Amino acid sequence: MQRRDFFNKAMAAAGAAVATTAVSRSALAALPEPVIQASPETAAPWTPPGVTGAGRPYRPVVTLNGWTLPFRMKNGIKEFHLVAEPVVREMAPGFVVNMWGYNGQSPGPTIEVVEGDRVRIFVTNKLPEHTTVHWHGQRLPNGMDGVGGLNQKQIPVGKTFVYEFEARRPGTFMYHPHADEMTQMAMGMMGLWITHPKGKHPNINEVDRDYAFLLNSFDVDPGAKTPNVNTMLDQNIWSWNSRVFPGISPLVARLNDRVRVRVGNLTMTNHPIHIHGIEFEVTGTDGGPVPKTARWPEVTTDVAVGQMRQLEFMADEPGDWAMHCHKSHHTMGAMGHAVPTMIGVDHRGLVQKIQKLIPDYMVMGERGMADMGEMEMELPANTFPMMTGTGPYGPIEMGGMFTTLKVRADQKPGNYNDPGDYVQPPGTQSYEYIGPVGATSRAPDAASTPTAAPAGSARKPESHKHH
């Protein structure tokens, strides 16, 4: 049985199991209503109604291609309901993947609270196997840490467990399973947790826009829909919040906005995150806010496995600026492995013949990989291309961990709508040179360049030979 068939059947079996062992309706009456979100679009920031009883007013985060989980207040405690379940995630238009996640999506919804809040999270398990939730980076009672077998019993299929603790320190955190972790995280089980400071903090700036997303990756065979979970480093789908370019929403800012970007890494490798057009500072990590005296300007920061990084900058340069992982193969799609280099080889007509025997076969273009940006090759159904996405001037030749930062002077405060393509003012865009091109001159090789003779010495003429 192929691995993807096994998981598809397992998901079907899980549905039947939950139908017979699900929490009873009377028991669910005591729980917050689970909120389910299936749309892959970036949701508007969620502010609790009136913000009363929810701690101090705060600037809510915008989760890139995600959303914030609403809560209810009960006797002064914020109550949330997470449902661990199989989901189908649209990673890009026309490309869908079977995953496991929370409340209809992978990653699960972002949880936002305020420092000092008492929080209660109900977790209902609708997976085909047991699970737990670990609250990555939180200070909490040992029995709430969520490591199955160590801190608690596993959450059986169809059962609901409760986690309760105080959000003791502000910062950017994550949640994910600590049960069959290799499988469950490889299938997409993860989410963000944001704790806002309860008062003005000397090392936490007020910002105009606050974005958040997780770095995650998958190994999906061409034409398949379910990830291979026993993959260590050969993932071929590199994503932000389980989306790949051109499916990743842009980060939008008004000119001179102060912007915060929170990035968490739950892949199996590090990612140097690079933003064009601006300089930023790393203002926070999993350990908390970075003192202002310890910060320095950067345009790229490396986010290692299991880490969080908060980046902040002034959006003071208008335009559409690229933002991406600087590992080149992380901005490519599913055909990034075992592709033979065929530069200079005429292989017209061969690919179609080989694909009849090997449906997922693909070969590098004879002039380089840029041909793939033109989408000339026929691919198996539900296969994400190696290079995709177009801009106002043609193919962008990127995929995976890539999006844009769009800065506009006329963007309204609080407006996160995509303003469209940036139009460069006259005289500010690279252009083709039309005119004479002189002959290329080369400096002589150092080995054949005569050296100056010491003053007063005689020197014989040398014969210049090429070595």
C-alpha positions, 0 to 999 in steps of 0.5 A: 500500500502506498503511503498516501493511500494509507493516510487517506484510509486512516483519515476515513477510519478516523471519521468513523471512530469520532462518529462513535466516540465523540464527546456527547452533546451535553458535555460539549454544551459546557465548551466554547463553540468551536470556530472553524475556518476553511478559507486560505485567505488572510483574515482581518485582525480580530479585536475582542468586542469592546476589548472589555474583560480582555485585558488592555487594548492591543494592536491585534496581529494579522496572521498571513493566510491565517486567522485569530481564534475567538474566545469567550470570557467565563468567570474572568478566564479566556476560553478557547476551543481547538479541534485537532482534525484532518484538513485539506489545505489549498497551498496555492490556487489549484494545488491542494494537500491533505494535512492535519491541523486545527479548526479546519486549517493548517496551521491552526488559528492564532491565539492572542491573549494579554500578559496576566490573562488566565487562559483555558483551552479545550482540545478535542481530538478528531485525528485517527490517533492520539495527540497532545498540545505543547505550548512552545516557549510558555512558562506554565505548570509542568502538567500543562506542558503537553509532552505525552507520557511525560506530563500527561496521558495522550488525548485519545481519539474522540476525547477532549482535554483541558489546558489551563494556565496564566500567560505569564510573559509577553512575546511570540510563541507556538503550539504543536503536538508532542505526540507522534511528533514526526508524523503530526508536525510533518502533516501540518499540526502547528499554530501561533500564540501571541501574548501582548504586554499588559502595559507599556514595556520599555523593550516593546514598541507600539507598531502600526501593523503586526504580521505573523506567520510560521515557516513549515515544509512538506514532502509531496510527491508530484501528483500526490495530495498527502505528504510523506512524513518520514522525510528528514531534509528532502522536503520539496514544498517550502511554505509560509503558513502552509501556503506557497507563492503565489498563494502567499498574501503580500504584507501591506503597509502605509508609507512610514508605518512601523511594522512588526513581523513575527516569524516562527520556524517549525521546519527541519532546517534554518531559514535566512529571511530577507526583506528588500528595500528596508533595514530591520532590527530583531526586536524579540525572540522566543525568550522575550523582547531584545533590549534596545542596546543589543539590537543592530540593523539587518536585511537578513536574519536566520531563523533556526529550527524551533525559534521565533524572531520578531523583526521591526522596521519603518516602511519608508520606501514606497514600492513592491519589495520582495521578501523571501527565504534566501536559500534559493531552493526554498523559493522553488516548487515541487521539482527541486530534487533529482533534476538533471542538469541539461544545459546545452543539450537539445532534448526536445520531444524527450520529456513527453516520451519519458513521462509516459513511463515516469509521470513525474519526470522533469528535466532542467531546460537546455538554457537553464531553469528559467524556461520553467517559469514560462510553464512550458512543461506538462505536469501531473495533476495537483503538482506545484510547479518549480517556478511560478507566479507573474508580475507586471513584467512577466514571470517572477520565477519564484515559488515556495517561501516568497511574497512581497512587502507593498508600501504605499503612501495612499494606503489607509491606516488599518487597510490590509487590502492588496493595492495592486502592482506598484507603478514606478515614477518616471526615471526610477526604473531600470531600462535597456541601454541603446547605443554603441558598446565598446570592445571588452578590455582585459587586464593582462595576467599577473603572471605575464606582467613584467615587474619593475626592475630595482633601481640601478639594476640591469634587466634582460628582455623576457620572452612572454609565454602563455602557461 
